[in-house]
């Protein structure tokens, strides 16, 4: 507790035996033990009272609960799949057809209906680079 080794305790015991004598040493040890016990109990009682007054237990519980909540939020971030934003669909462009005899009329760019969002697939990026790709660093032989 205070960094007292066994040899130091033995030295204190021998000095107490020489000073007090063998008749009074057991009574003195008993009295010293009682005083040490009383001091420990009084310090613990004071410590508990101070903790109770400042609400240390409540603060500990609150900090513990906040820690648990932060762990839950991190776990939710890890375990919930990230939602991908939908790719924007470009509107169908309109053209003006110039006919010499007819008035100019706006016409849809394609004669067939516009593809729906489900049928439009984004262009897939190549997963492996081409061997002649100049943007990559040269390979080691």
C-alpha positions as CSV (number, residue, x, y, z in Angstrom):
1,X,0.0,0.0,0.0
2,X,2.7,2.5,1.0
3,X,5.6,0.6,-0.6
4,X,6.7,-1.0,2.6
5,X,8.5,-4.3,2.0
6,X,8.6,-7.4,4.3
7,X,12.1,-6.6,5.5
8,X,11.0,-3.1,6.6
9,X,8.0,-4.6,8.5
10,X,10.3,-7.1,10.2
11,X,12.7,-4.4,11.3
12,X,9.8,-2.3,12.8
13,X,8.6,-5.5,14.6
14,X,12.0,-6.1,16.1
15,X,12.4,-2.5,17.2
16,X,8.9,-2.7,18.8
17,X,9.8,-5.9,20.6
18,X,13.0,-4.4,22.0
19,X,11.3,-1.1,23.1
20,X,8.0,-2.5,24.4
21,X,9.1,-5.9,25.6
22,X,7.5,-9.3,25.1
23,X,4.8,-8.7,27.7
24,X,3.3,-5.5,26.2
25,X,3.9,-6.2,22.5
26,X,0.7,-8.2,21.9
27,X,-1.5,-5.6,23.5
28,X,0.2,-2.8,21.6
29,X,-0.2,-4.6,18.3
30,X,-3.9,-5.2,19.1
31,X,-4.4,-1.5,19.9
32,X,-2.5,-0.4,16.8
33,X,-4.6,-2.7,14.6
34,X,-7.8,-1.2,16.1
35,X,-6.7,2.3,15.4
36,X,-5.7,1.5,11.9
37,X,-9.1,-0.2,11.3
38,X,-10.9,2.9,12.7
39,X,-8.9,5.2,10.5
40,X,-9.7,3.1,7.4
41,X,-13.4,3.0,8.2
42,X,-13.6,6.8,8.9
43,X,-11.7,7.6,5.6
44,X,-14.1,5.2,3.7
45,X,-17.1,6.8,5.3
46,X,-15.9,10.3,4.5
47,X,-15.1,9.3,0.9
48,X,-18.6,7.7,0.4
49,X,-20.2,10.8,1.8
50,X,-18.3,13.2,-0.4
51,X,-19.1,11.0,-3.5
52,X,-22.7,10.9,-2.5
53,X,-22.8,14.7,-2.2
54,X,-21.2,15.4,-5.5
55,X,-23.1,12.7,-7.3
56,X,-20.0,10.8,-8.5
57,X,-22.0,7.6,-8.9
58,X,-24.5,9.4,-11.1
59,X,-21.8,10.9,-13.2
60,X,-20.1,7.5,-13.6
61,X,-23.4,6.0,-14.7
62,X,-24.0,8.8,-17.2
63,X,-20.5,8.5,-18.6
64,X,-20.9,4.7,-18.9
65,X,-24.3,5.1,-20.6
66,X,-22.8,7.7,-23.1
67,X,-20.0,5.3,-23.8
68,X,-22.4,2.5,-24.5
69,X,-24.5,4.8,-26.8
70,X,-21.4,5.8,-28.8
71,X,-20.5,2.2,-29.2
72,X,-24.0,1.4,-30.4
73,X,-23.9,4.2,-32.9
74,X,-20.5,3.0,-34.2
75,X,-21.8,-0.5,-34.5
76,X,-24.9,0.7,-36.4
77,X,-22.6,2.6,-38.8
78,X,-20.5,-0.5,-39.4
79,X,-23.4,-3.0,-39.7
80,X,-25.9,-1.0,-41.7
81,X,-25.3,-1.0,-45.5
82,X,-24.6,2.4,-46.9
83,X,-27.3,3.6,-49.2
84,X,-26.1,4.6,-52.7
85,X,-27.6,7.7,-54.1
86,X,-29.6,7.0,-57.3
87,X,-27.9,8.1,-60.5
88,X,-29.6,11.0,-62.1
89,X,-31.4,10.2,-65.3
90,X,-30.8,12.7,-68.1
91,X,-33.9,14.1,-69.8
92,X,-34.6,13.2,-73.4
93,X,-33.3,15.9,-75.7
94,X,-35.6,17.4,-78.3
95,X,-34.7,18.4,-81.8
96,X,-36.2,20.7,-84.3
97,X,-36.7,19.3,-87.8
98,X,-36.4,21.8,-90.6
99,X,-38.6,20.9,-93.5
100,X,-38.9,23.3,-96.4
101,X,-42.7,23.0,-96.8
102,X,-43.7,22.4,-93.1
103,X,-43.3,24.5,-90.1
104,X,-40.6,23.6,-87.6
105,X,-41.9,21.2,-85.0
106,X,-40.1,19.8,-81.9
107,X,-39.7,16.1,-82.1
108,X,-38.3,13.6,-79.5
109,X,-34.8,12.5,-80.2
110,X,-35.7,8.9,-80.5
111,X,-38.9,7.5,-82.1
112,X,-39.1,4.7,-79.5
113,X,-40.2,5.5,-75.9
114,X,-37.6,6.7,-73.4
115,X,-36.0,3.9,-71.4
116,X,-37.1,3.6,-67.9
117,X,-34.8,4.0,-64.9
118,X,-34.7,0.3,-64.3
119,X,-33.4,-0.5,-67.8
120,X,-30.7,2.1,-67.8
121,X,-27.5,0.6,-66.5
122,X,-24.5,2.7,-65.7
123,X,-21.4,2.1,-67.8
124,X,-19.2,-0.4,-66.0
125,X,-15.7,0.7,-65.3
126,X,-13.0,-1.9,-66.2
127,X,-12.0,-3.8,-63.1
128,X,-8.5,-4.6,-64.5
129,X,-6.4,-2.0,-66.3
130,X,-5.4,-2.7,-69.9
131,X,-1.7,-3.8,-70.2
132,X,-0.9,-0.8,-72.3
133,X,-2.4,1.8,-69.9
134,X,0.0,4.7,-69.6
135,X,-1.5,6.1,-66.4
136,X,-0.2,3.2,-64.4
137,X,3.4,3.1,-63.1
138,X,5.7,0.7,-64.9
139,X,5.8,-2.9,-63.6
140,X,9.0,-4.4,-62.1
141,X,10.4,-7.2,-64.2
